[in-house]
Amino acid sequence: MTASTDTVTAVYKVSGMSCGHCEGSVSGEISQLDGVSSVKAVASTGEVTVVSAAALDEEAVRAAVDEAGFELVGRV
């Protein structure tokens, strides 16, 4: 996790993503969480990079990933 003056970046591992549509689904759900300013999901690595105003509750991220139909493995 890297912190600058006003954002926190966290990388999560998500299983089950296999295409651009998967990336969009995961990104769309996580981007709805409070404070999230950007989400970049990469299906080939299973990694999702999230930039937010403050550290996110991992259970909230897990719920968003579940809503998209995938499984949050954990933080990288």
C-alpha positions, 0 to 999 in steps of 0.5 A: 500500500502506498500513501501520498498526501491525499490518496491511498493505493491498494492492490487486491487479488481477484480470482475468476476474471478472464476478459475485459468484461470481467475487468469492467464488472469488478471495476464498476462495483468497486468504483461505487465504494465511497472515496474510490477515485480510480480502479484498474482491473487486469484479468491476466494477472487477477490484480485490481489496483484501487486508488481511494481517499482513505484505506478501504474496508476489506469486507466492503471490497469483498462485497463489491467483488462478490456482487460482480460475481468474482472472489476476492483472494486478498491484498497483494 
